[in-house]
């Protein structure tokens, strides 16, 4: 359960940046992932490169 809490907290933190990318015209998970990577937003595990599946998982949580 702790992992779900951490993932949920990270999703809440990253969601505004995802919405900004969408408002700027990013339509696909790849485009959103590229936007997050370009902004230097860390993944849940502290990585610097976002993947489509990560974006999809966050949007699925919301």
C-alpha positions as CSV (number, residue, x, y, z in Angstrom):
1,X,0.0,0.0,0.0
2,X,2.9,2.4,0.7
3,X,3.9,2.1,-3.0
4,X,0.4,3.1,-4.1
5,X,0.5,6.1,-1.8
6,X,3.9,7.2,-3.2
7,X,2.7,6.8,-6.8
8,X,-0.5,8.7,-6.1
9,X,1.4,11.5,-4.4
10,X,3.8,11.7,-7.4
11,X,0.9,11.7,-9.8
12,X,-0.7,14.6,-8.0
13,X,2.6,16.5,-8.2
14,X,3.2,15.9,-11.9
15,X,-0.4,16.2,-13.1
16,X,-0.3,20.1,-13.5
17,X,2.7,19.8,-15.8
18,X,0.9,17.1,-17.8
19,X,-2.1,19.5,-18.1
20,X,0.2,22.3,-19.2
21,X,1.8,20.1,-21.9
22,X,-1.7,19.2,-23.1
23,X,-2.8,22.9,-23.2
24,X,0.4,23.6,-25.2
25,X,-0.8,21.1,-27.8
26,X,0.7,17.7,-26.7
27,X,-1.8,15.1,-27.7
28,X,-0.1,11.8,-27.5
29,X,1.5,10.1,-24.4
30,X,4.8,10.4,-26.3
31,X,4.4,14.1,-26.8
32,X,3.6,14.6,-23.1
33,X,6.5,12.4,-22.1
34,X,8.8,14.4,-24.2
35,X,7.5,17.7,-22.7
36,X,8.1,16.4,-19.2
37,X,11.6,15.2,-20.1
38,X,12.4,18.6,-21.7
39,X,11.2,20.4,-18.5
40,X,13.5,18.2,-16.4
41,X,10.7,16.9,-14.3
42,X,11.8,13.8,-12.4
43,X,10.0,10.5,-12.8
44,X,8.8,8.7,-9.6
45,X,12.1,6.9,-9.3
46,X,14.1,10.0,-9.9
47,X,14.9,9.4,-13.5
48,X,15.1,12.1,-16.1
49,X,13.5,10.4,-19.1
50,X,9.8,9.9,-19.3
51,X,8.1,7.0,-21.1
52,X,4.6,6.9,-22.6
53,X,3.5,4.2,-20.2
54,X,4.4,6.4,-17.2
55,X,2.2,9.2,-18.5
56,X,-0.6,6.8,-19.3
57,X,-0.4,5.4,-15.8
58,X,-0.6,8.8,-14.2
59,X,-3.6,9.9,-16.3
60,X,-5.3,6.6,-15.5
61,X,-5.0,7.4,-11.8
62,X,-6.9,10.7,-12.3
